[in-house]
Amino acid sequence: MTTEPYRLSATQASAKIRTGDLTVEEYARSLLSHIEKRDPVVKAWEHINPEQVIARAKELDAIPPEKRGPLHGVAIAVKDVIYTKG
């Protein structure tokens, strides 16, 4: 049985993206789908822009492998207790 991408750890997702077994877009779509299903119950997200997420994932997929960093395409969430500009 294949693990859904949203269930992967950062290390696992990074490895699969690096080897080409998973695209950043596939990973992002899996995360967004899971968020859409679960957030009405857990209410963890104040703001999320799926169109922006997918657009950025496509941009990241277009970057040549030799120019990618170690956490290329790995998703993070910023907690609302952290001050961010804009």
Phi and psi restraints in degrees (range 20) as a CNS / XPLOR table:
assign (resid 1 and name C) (resid 2 and name N)
       (resid 2 and name CA) (resid 2 and name C) 1.0 -84.2 20.0 2
assign (resid 2 and name N) (resid 2 and name CA)
       (resid 2 and name C) (resid 3 and name N) 1.0 135.9 20.0 2
assign (resid 2 and name C) (resid 3 and name N)
       (resid 3 and name CA) (resid 3 and name C) 1.0 -75.2 20.0 2
assign (resid 3 and name N) (resid 3 and name CA)
       (resid 3 and name C) (resid 4 and name N) 1.0 132.3 20.0 2
assign (resid 3 and name C) (resid 4 and name N)
       (resid 4 and name CA) (resid 4 and name C) 1.0 -62.5 20.0 2
assign (resid 4 and name N) (resid 4 and name CA)
       (resid 4 and name C) (resid 5 and name N) 1.0 138.3 20.0 2
assign (resid 4 and name C) (resid 5 and name N)
       (resid 5 and name CA) (resid 5 and name C) 1.0 -54.6 20.0 2
assign (resid 5 and name N) (resid 5 and name CA)
       (resid 5 and name C) (resid 6 and name N) 1.0 -34.7 20.0 2
assign (resid 5 and name C) (resid 6 and name N)
       (resid 6 and name CA) (resid 6 and name C) 1.0 -64.4 20.0 2
assign (resid 6 and name N) (resid 6 and name CA)
       (resid 6 and name C) (resid 7 and name N) 1.0 -18.9 20.0 2
assign (resid 6 and name C) (resid 7 and name N)
       (resid 7 and name CA) (resid 7 and name C) 1.0 -86.5 20.0 2
assign (resid 7 and name N) (resid 7 and name CA)
       (resid 7 and name C) (resid 8 and name N) 1.0 -8.7 20.0 2
assign (resid 7 and name C) (resid 8 and name N)
       (resid 8 and name CA) (resid 8 and name C) 1.0 -71.7 20.0 2
assign (resid 8 and name N) (resid 8 and name CA)
       (resid 8 and name C) (resid 9 and name N) 1.0 144.4 20.0 2
assign (resid 8 and name C) (resid 9 and name N)
       (resid 9 and name CA) (resid 9 and name C) 1.0 -71.8 20.0 2
assign (resid 9 and name N) (resid 9 and name CA)
       (resid 9 and name C) (resid 10 and name N) 1.0 167.8 20.0 2
assign (resid 9 and name C) (resid 10 and name N)
       (resid 10 and name CA) (resid 10 and name C) 1.0 -59.5 20.0 2
assign (resid 10 and name N) (resid 10 and name CA)
       (resid 10 and name C) (resid 11 and name N) 1.0 -39.8 20.0 2
assign (resid 10 and name C) (resid 11 and name N)
       (resid 11 and name CA) (resid 11 and name C) 1.0 -63.9 20.0 2
assign (resid 11 and name N) (resid 11 and name CA)
       (resid 11 and name C) (resid 12 and name N) 1.0 -44.7 20.0 2
assign (resid 11 and name C) (resid 12 and name N)
       (resid 12 and name CA) (resid 12 and name C) 1.0 -66.1 20.0 2
assign (resid 12 and name N) (resid 12 and name CA)
       (resid 12 and name C) (resid 13 and name N) 1.0 -45.6 20.0 2
assign (resid 12 and name C) (resid 13 and name N)
       (resid 13 and name CA) (resid 13 and name C) 1.0 -61.8 20.0 2
assign (resid 13 and name N) (resid 13 and name CA)
       (resid 13 and name C) (resid 14 and name N) 1.0 -45.0 20.0 2
assign (resid 13 and name C) (resid 14 and name N)
       (resid 14 and name CA) (resid 14 and name C) 1.0 -58.7 20.0 2
assign (resid 14 and name N) (resid 14 and name CA)
       (resid 14 and name C) (resid 15 and name N) 1.0 -44.0 20.0 2
assign (resid 14 and name C) (resid 15 and name N)
       (resid 15 and name CA) (resid 15 and name C) 1.0 -64.1 20.0 2
assign (resid 15 and name N) (resid 15 and name CA)
       (resid 15 and name C) (resid 16 and name N) 1.0 -43.3 20.0 2
assign (resid 15 and name C) (resid 16 and name N)
       (resid 16 and name CA) (resid 16 and name C) 1.0 -67.5 20.0 2
assign (resid 16 and name N) (resid 16 and name CA)
       (resid 16 and name C) (resid 17 and name N) 1.0 -37.8 20.0 2
assign (resid 16 and name C) (resid 17 and name N)
       (resid 17 and name CA) (resid 17 and name C) 1.0 -66.6 20.0 2
assign (resid 17 and name N) (resid 17 and name CA)
       (resid 17 and name C) (resid 18 and name N) 1.0 -42.7 20.0 2
assign (resid 17 and name C) (resid 18 and name N)
       (resid 18 and name CA) (resid 18 and name C) 1.0 -61.8 20.0 2
assign (resid 18 and name N) (resid 18 and name CA)
       (resid 18 and name C) (resid 19 and name N) 1.0 -40.0 20.0 2
assign (resid 18 and name C) (resid 19 and name N)
       (resid 19 and name CA) (resid 19 and name C) 1.0 -84.5 20.0 2
assign (resid 19 and name N) (resid 19 and name CA)
       (resid 19 and name C) (resid 20 and name N) 1.0 -8.2 20.0 2
assign (resid 19 and name C) (resid 20 and name N)
       (resid 20 and name CA) (resid 20 and name C) 1.0 86.0 20.0 2
assign (resid 20 and name N) (resid 20 and name CA)
       (resid 20 and name C) (resid 21 and name N) 1.0 5.9 20.0 2
assign (resid 20 and name C) (resid 21 and name N)
       (resid 21 and name CA) (resid 21 and name C) 1.0 -74.5 20.0 2
assign (resid 21 and name N) (resid 21 and name CA)
       (resid 21 and name C) (resid 22 and name N) 1.0 -14.3 20.0 2
assign (resid 21 and name C) (resid 22 and name N)
       (resid 22 and name CA) (resid 22 and name C) 1.0 -147.5 20.0 2
assign (resid 22 and name N) (resid 22 and name CA)
       (resid 22 and name C) (resid 23 and name N) 1.0 133.1 20.0 2
assign (resid 22 and name C) (resid 23 and name N)
       (resid 23 and name CA) (resid 23 and name C) 1.0 -90.4 20.0 2
assign (resid 23 and name N) (resid 23 and name CA)
       (resid 23 and name C) (resid 24 and name N) 1.0 159.2 20.0 2
assign (resid 23 and name C) (resid 24 and name N)
       (resid 24 and name CA) (resid 24 and name C) 1.0 -62.5 20.0 2
assign (resid 24 and name N) (resid 24 and name CA)
       (resid 24 and name C) (resid 25 and name N) 1.0 -38.4 20.0 2
assign (resid 24 and name C) (resid 25 and name N)
       (resid 25 and name CA) (resid 25 and name C) 1.0 -63.4 20.0 2
assign (resid 25 and name N) (resid 25 and name CA)
       (resid 25 and name C) (resid 26 and name N) 1.0 -43.7 20.0 2
assign (resid 25 and name C) (resid 26 and name N)
       (resid 26 and name CA) (resid 26 and name C) 1.0 -60.7 20.0 2
assign (resid 26 and name N) (resid 26 and name CA)
       (resid 26 and name C) (resid 27 and name N) 1.0 -43.8 20.0 2
assign (resid 26 and name C) (resid 27 and name N)
       (resid 27 and name CA) (resid 27 and name C) 1.0 -61.6 20.0 2
assign (resid 27 and name N) (resid 27 and name CA)
       (resid 27 and name C) (resid 28 and name N) 1.0 -47.9 20.0 2
assign (resid 27 and name C) (resid 28 and name N)
       (resid 28 and name CA) (resid 28 and name C) 1.0 -62.3 20.0 2
assign (resid 28 and name N) (resid 28 and name CA)
       (resid 28 and name C) (resid 29 and name N) 1.0 -43.7 20.0 2
assign (resid 28 and name C) (resid 29 and name N)
       (resid 29 and name CA) (resid 29 and name C) 1.0 -62.8 20.0 2
assign (resid 29 and name N) (resid 29 and name CA)
       (resid 29 and name C) (resid 30 and name N) 1.0 -38.5 20.0 2
assign (resid 29 and name C) (resid 30 and name N)
       (resid 30 and name CA) (resid 30 and name C) 1.0 -64.6 20.0 2
assign (resid 30 and name N) (resid 30 and name CA)
       (resid 30 and name C) (resid 31 and name N) 1.0 -44.7 20.0 2
assign (resid 30 and name C) (resid 31 and name N)
       (resid 31 and name CA) (resid 31 and name C) 1.0 -62.4 20.0 2
assign (resid 31 and name N) (resid 31 and name CA)
       (resid 31 and name C) (resid 32 and name N) 1.0 -45.6 20.0 2
assign (resid 31 and name C) (resid 32 and name N)
       (resid 32 and name CA) (resid 32 and name C) 1.0 -63.0 20.0 2
assign (resid 32 and name N) (resid 32 and name CA)
       (resid 32 and name C) (resid 33 and name N) 1.0 -40.1 20.0 2
assign (resid 32 and name C) (resid 33 and name N)
       (resid 33 and name CA) (resid 33 and name C) 1.0 -62.7 20.0 2
assign (resid 33 and name N) (resid 33 and name CA)
       (resid 33 and name C) (resid 34 and name N) 1.0 -43.2 20.0 2
assign (resid 33 and name C) (resid 34 and name N)
       (resid 34 and name CA) (resid 34 and name C) 1.0 -66.7 20.0 2
assign (resid 34 and name N) (resid 34 and name CA)
       (resid 34 and name C) (resid 35 and name N) 1.0 -41.5 20.0 2
assign (resid 34 and name C) (resid 35 and name N)
       (resid 35 and name CA) (resid 35 and name C) 1.0 -60.3 20.0 2
assign (resid 35 and name N) (resid 35 and name CA)
       (resid 35 and name C) (resid 36 and name N) 1.0 -44.5 20.0 2
assign (resid 35 and name C) (resid 36 and name N)
       (resid 36 and name CA) (resid 36 and name C) 1.0 -59.7 20.0 2
assign (resid 36 and name N) (resid 36 and name CA)
       (resid 36 and name C) (resid 37 and name N) 1.0 -38.3 20.0 2
assign (resid 36 and name C) (resid 37 and name N)
       (resid 37 and name CA) (resid 37 and name C) 1.0 -73.8 20.0 2
assign (resid 37 and name N) (resid 37 and name CA)
       (resid 37 and name C) (resid 38 and name N) 1.0 -40.2 20.0 2
assign (resid 37 and name C) (resid 38 and name N)
       (resid 38 and name CA) (resid 38 and name C) 1.0 -95.0 20.0 2
assign (resid 38 and name N) (resid 38 and name CA)
       (resid 38 and name C) (resid 39 and name N) 1.0 -26.8 20.0 2
assign (resid 38 and name C) (resid 39 and name N)
       (resid 39 and name CA) (resid 39 and name C) 1.0 -64.1 20.0 2
assign (resid 39 and name N) (resid 39 and name CA)
       (resid 39 and name C) (resid 40 and name N) 1.0 -31.8 20.0 2
assign (resid 39 and name C) (resid 40 and name N)
       (resid 40 and name CA) (resid 40 and name C) 1.0 -58.4 20.0 2
assign (resid 40 and name N) (resid 40 and name CA)
       (resid 40 and name C) (resid 41 and name N) 1.0 -25.8 20.0 2
assign (resid 40 and name C) (resid 41 and name N)
       (resid 41 and name CA) (resid 41 and name C) 1.0 -90.8 20.0 2
assign (resid 41 and name N) (resid 41 and name CA)
       (resid 41 and name C) (resid 42 and name N) 1.0 -49.0 20.0 2
assign (resid 41 and name C) (resid 42 and name N)
       (resid 42 and name CA) (resid 42 and name C) 1.0 -87.7 20.0 2
assign (resid 42 and name N) (resid 42 and name CA)
       (resid 42 and name C) (resid 43 and name N) 1.0 -21.9 20.0 2
assign (resid 42 and name C) (resid 43 and name N)
       (resid 43 and name CA) (resid 43 and name C) 1.0 49.8 20.0 2
assign (resid 43 and name N) (resid 43 and name CA)
       (resid 43 and name C) (resid 44 and name N) 1.0 51.0 20.0 2
assign (resid 43 and name C) (resid 44 and name N)
       (resid 44 and name CA) (resid 44 and name C) 1.0 -88.5 20.0 2
assign (resid 44 and name N) (resid 44 and name CA)
       (resid 44 and name C) (resid 45 and name N) 1.0 -17.5 20.0 2
assign (resid 44 and name C) (resid 45 and name N)
       (resid 45 and name CA) (resid 45 and name C) 1.0 -111.4 20.0 2
assign (resid 45 and name N) (resid 45 and name CA)
       (resid 45 and name C) (resid 46 and name N) 1.0 124.5 20.0 2
assign (resid 45 and name C) (resid 46 and name N)
       (resid 46 and name CA) (resid 46 and name C) 1.0 -81.8 20.0 2
assign (resid 46 and name N) (resid 46 and name CA)
       (resid 46 and name C) (resid 47 and name N) 1.0 -41.2 20.0 2
assign (resid 46 and name C) (resid 47 and name N)
       (resid 47 and name CA) (resid 47 and name C) 1.0 -147.7 20.0 2
assign (resid 47 and name N) (resid 47 and name CA)
       (resid 47 and name C) (resid 48 and name N) 1.0 134.5 20.0 2
assign (resid 47 and name C) (resid 48 and name N)
       (resid 48 and name CA) (resid 48 and name C) 1.0 -149.7 20.0 2
assign (resid 48 and name N) (resid 48 and name CA)
       (resid 48 and name C) (resid 49 and name N) 1.0 137.3 20.0 2
assign (resid 48 and name C) (resid 49 and name N)
       (resid 49 and name CA) (resid 49 and name C) 1.0 -120.0 20.0 2
assign (resid 49 and name N) (resid 49 and name CA)
       (resid 49 and name C) (resid 50 and name N) 1.0 91.7 20.0 2
assign (resid 49 and name C) (resid 50 and name N)
       (resid 50 and name CA) (resid 50 and name C) 1.0 -56.8 20.0 2
assign (resid 50 and name N) (resid 50 and name CA)
       (resid 50 and name C) (resid 51 and name N) 1.0 -38.1 20.0 2
assign (resid 50 and name C) (resid 51 and name N)
       (resid 51 and name CA) (resid 51 and name C) 1.0 -63.4 20.0 2
assign (resid 51 and name N) (resid 51 and name CA)
       (resid 51 and name C) (resid 52 and name N) 1.0 -41.2 20.0 2
assign (resid 51 and name C) (resid 52 and name N)
       (resid 52 and name CA) (resid 52 and name C) 1.0 -67.5 20.0 2
assign (resid 52 and name N) (resid 52 and name CA)
       (resid 52 and name C) (resid 53 and name N) 1.0 -38.9 20.0 2
assign (resid 52 and name C) (resid 53 and name N)
       (resid 53 and name CA) (resid 53 and name C) 1.0 -61.4 20.0 2
assign (resid 53 and name N) (resid 53 and name CA)
       (resid 53 and name C) (resid 54 and name N) 1.0 -47.9 20.0 2
assign (resid 53 and name C) (resid 54 and name N)
       (resid 54 and name CA) (resid 54 and name C) 1.0 -67.0 20.0 2
assign (resid 54 and name N) (resid 54 and name CA)
       (resid 54 and name C) (resid 55 and name N) 1.0 -41.2 20.0 2
assign (resid 54 and name C) (resid 55 and name N)
       (resid 55 and name CA) (resid 55 and name C) 1.0 -60.5 20.0 2
assign (resid 55 and name N) (resid 55 and name CA)
       (resid 55 and name C) (resid 56 and name N) 1.0 -43.5 20.0 2
assign (resid 55 and name C) (resid 56 and name N)
       (resid 56 and name CA) (resid 56 and name C) 1.0 -68.1 20.0 2
assign (resid 56 and name N) (resid 56 and name CA)
       (resid 56 and name C) (resid 57 and name N) 1.0 -38.0 20.0 2
assign (resid 56 and name C) (resid 57 and name N)
       (resid 57 and name CA) (resid 57 and name C) 1.0 -60.2 20.0 2
assign (resid 57 and name N) (resid 57 and name CA)
       (resid 57 and name C) (resid 58 and name N) 1.0 -42.0 20.0 2
assign (resid 57 and name C) (resid 58 and name N)
       (resid 58 and name CA) (resid 58 and name C) 1.0 -63.9 20.0 2
assign (resid 58 and name N) (resid 58 and name CA)
       (resid 58 and name C) (resid 59 and name N) 1.0 -40.1 20.0 2
assign (resid 58 and name C) (resid 59 and name N)
       (resid 59 and name CA) (resid 59 and name C) 1.0 -61.7 20.0 2
assign (resid 59 and name N) (resid 59 and name CA)
       (resid 59 and name C) (resid 60 and name N) 1.0 -43.2 20.0 2
assign (resid 59 and name C) (resid 60 and name N)
       (resid 60 and name CA) (resid 60 and name C) 1.0 -65.9 20.0 2
assign (resid 60 and name N) (resid 60 and name CA)
       (resid 60 and name C) (resid 61 and name N) 1.0 -37.4 20.0 2
assign (resid 60 and name C) (resid 61 and name N)
       (resid 61 and name CA) (resid 61 and name C) 1.0 -64.0 20.0 2
assign (resid 61 and name N) (resid 61 and name CA)
       (resid 61 and name C) (resid 62 and name N) 1.0 -27.6 20.0 2
assign (resid 61 and name C) (resid 62 and name N)
       (resid 62 and name CA) (resid 62 and name C) 1.0 -78.8 20.0 2
assign (resid 62 and name N) (resid 62 and name CA)
       (resid 62 and name C) (resid 63 and name N) 1.0 -13.1 20.0 2
assign (resid 62 and name C) (resid 63 and name N)
       (resid 63 and name CA) (resid 63 and name C) 1.0 -73.9 20.0 2
assign (resid 63 and name N) (resid 63 and name CA)
       (resid 63 and name C) (resid 64 and name N) 1.0 129.7 20.0 2
assign (resid 63 and name C) (resid 64 and name N)
       (resid 64 and name CA) (resid 64 and name C) 1.0 -59.4 20.0 2
assign (resid 64 and name N) (resid 64 and name CA)
       (resid 64 and name C) (resid 65 and name N) 1.0 142.9 20.0 2
assign (resid 64 and name C) (resid 65 and name N)
       (resid 65 and name CA) (resid 65 and name C) 1.0 -52.0 20.0 2
assign (resid 65 and name N) (resid 65 and name CA)
       (resid 65 and name C) (resid 66 and name N) 1.0 -36.9 20.0 2
assign (resid 65 and name C) (resid 66 and name N)
       (resid 66 and name CA) (resid 66 and name C) 1.0 -70.3 20.0 2
assign (resid 66 and name N) (resid 66 and name CA)
       (resid 66 and name C) (resid 67 and name N) 1.0 -12.0 20.0 2
assign (resid 66 and name C) (resid 67 and name N)
       (resid 67 and name CA) (resid 67 and name C) 1.0 -105.0 20.0 2
assign (resid 67 and name N) (resid 67 and name CA)
       (resid 67 and name C) (resid 68 and name N) 1.0 6.6 20.0 2
assign (resid 67 and name C) (resid 68 and name N)
       (resid 68 and name CA) (resid 68 and name C) 1.0 -89.9 20.0 2
assign (resid 68 and name N) (resid 68 and name CA)
       (resid 68 and name C) (resid 69 and name N) 1.0 144.7 20.0 2
assign (resid 68 and name C) (resid 69 and name N)
       (resid 69 and name CA) (resid 69 and name C) 1.0 -85.0 20.0 2
assign (resid 69 and name N) (resid 69 and name CA)
       (resid 69 and name C) (resid 70 and name N) 1.0 175.0 20.0 2
assign (resid 69 and name C) (resid 70 and name N)
       (resid 70 and name CA) (resid 70 and name C) 1.0 -65.3 20.0 2
assign (resid 70 and name N) (resid 70 and name CA)
       (resid 70 and name C) (resid 71 and name N) 1.0 -25.9 20.0 2
assign (resid 70 and name C) (resid 71 and name N)
       (resid 71 and name CA) (resid 71 and name C) 1.0 -110.0 20.0 2
assign (resid 71 and name N) (resid 71 and name CA)
       (resid 71 and name C) (resid 72 and name N) 1.0 25.4 20.0 2
assign (resid 71 and name C) (resid 72 and name N)
       (resid 72 and name CA) (resid 72 and name C) 1.0 -51.8 20.0 2
assign (resid 72 and name N) (resid 72 and name CA)
       (resid 72 and name C) (resid 73 and name N) 1.0 120.5 20.0 2
assign (resid 72 and name C) (resid 73 and name N)
       (resid 73 and name CA) (resid 73 and name C) 1.0 82.3 20.0 2
assign (resid 73 and name N) (resid 73 and name CA)
       (resid 73 and name C) (resid 74 and name N) 1.0 -3.7 20.0 2
assign (resid 73 and name C) (resid 74 and name N)
       (resid 74 and name CA) (resid 74 and name C) 1.0 -76.4 20.0 2
assign (resid 74 and name N) (resid 74 and name CA)
       (resid 74 and name C) (resid 75 and name N) 1.0 131.0 20.0 2
assign (resid 74 and name C) (resid 75 and name N)
       (resid 75 and name CA) (resid 75 and name C) 1.0 -78.3 20.0 2
assign (resid 75 and name N) (resid 75 and name CA)
       (resid 75 and name C) (resid 76 and name N) 1.0 145.9 20.0 2
assign (resid 75 and name C) (resid 76 and name N)
       (resid 76 and name CA) (resid 76 and name C) 1.0 -133.2 20.0 2
assign (resid 76 and name N) (resid 76 and name CA)
       (resid 76 and name C) (resid 77 and name N) 1.0 158.8 20.0 2
assign (resid 76 and name C) (resid 77 and name N)
       (resid 77 and name CA) (resid 77 and name C) 1.0 -123.2 20.0 2
assign (resid 77 and name N) (resid 77 and name CA)
       (resid 77 and name C) (resid 78 and name N) 1.0 140.7 20.0 2
assign (resid 77 and name C) (resid 78 and name N)
       (resid 78 and name CA) (resid 78 and name C) 1.0 -102.7 20.0 2
assign (resid 78 and name N) (resid 78 and name CA)
       (resid 78 and name C) (resid 79 and name N) 1.0 119.0 20.0 2
assign (resid 78 and name C) (resid 79 and name N)
       (resid 79 and name CA) (resid 79 and name C) 1.0 -68.9 20.0 2
assign (resid 79 and name N) (resid 79 and name CA)
       (resid 79 and name C) (resid 80 and name N) 1.0 144.6 20.0 2
assign (resid 79 and name C) (resid 80 and name N)
       (resid 80 and name CA) (resid 80 and name C) 1.0 -70.8 20.0 2
assign (resid 80 and name N) (resid 80 and name CA)
       (resid 80 and name C) (resid 81 and name N) 1.0 -1.2 20.0 2
assign (resid 80 and name C) (resid 81 and name N)
       (resid 81 and name CA) (resid 81 and name C) 1.0 -89.7 20.0 2
assign (resid 81 and name N) (resid 81 and name CA)
       (resid 81 and name C) (resid 82 and name N) 1.0 0.2 20.0 2
assign (resid 81 and name C) (resid 82 and name N)
       (resid 82 and name CA) (resid 82 and name C) 1.0 -100.5 20.0 2
assign (resid 82 and name N) (resid 82 and name CA)
       (resid 82 and name C) (resid 83 and name N) 1.0 125.8 20.0 2
assign (resid 82 and name C) (resid 83 and name N)
       (resid 83 and name CA) (resid 83 and name C) 1.0 -69.5 20.0 2
assign (resid 83 and name N) (resid 83 and name CA)
       (resid 83 and name C) (resid 84 and name N) 1.0 127.6 20.0 2
assign (resid 83 and name C) (resid 84 and name N)
       (resid 84 and name CA) (resid 84 and name C) 1.0 -128.2 20.0 2
assign (resid 84 and name N) (resid 84 and name CA)
       (resid 84 and name C) (resid 85 and name N) 1.0 142.9 20.0 2
assign (resid 84 and name C) (resid 85 and name N)
       (resid 85 and name CA) (resid 85 and name C) 1.0 -82.0 20.0 2
assign (resid 85 and name N) (resid 85 and name CA)
       (resid 85 and name C) (resid 86 and name N) 1.0 134.5 20.0 2
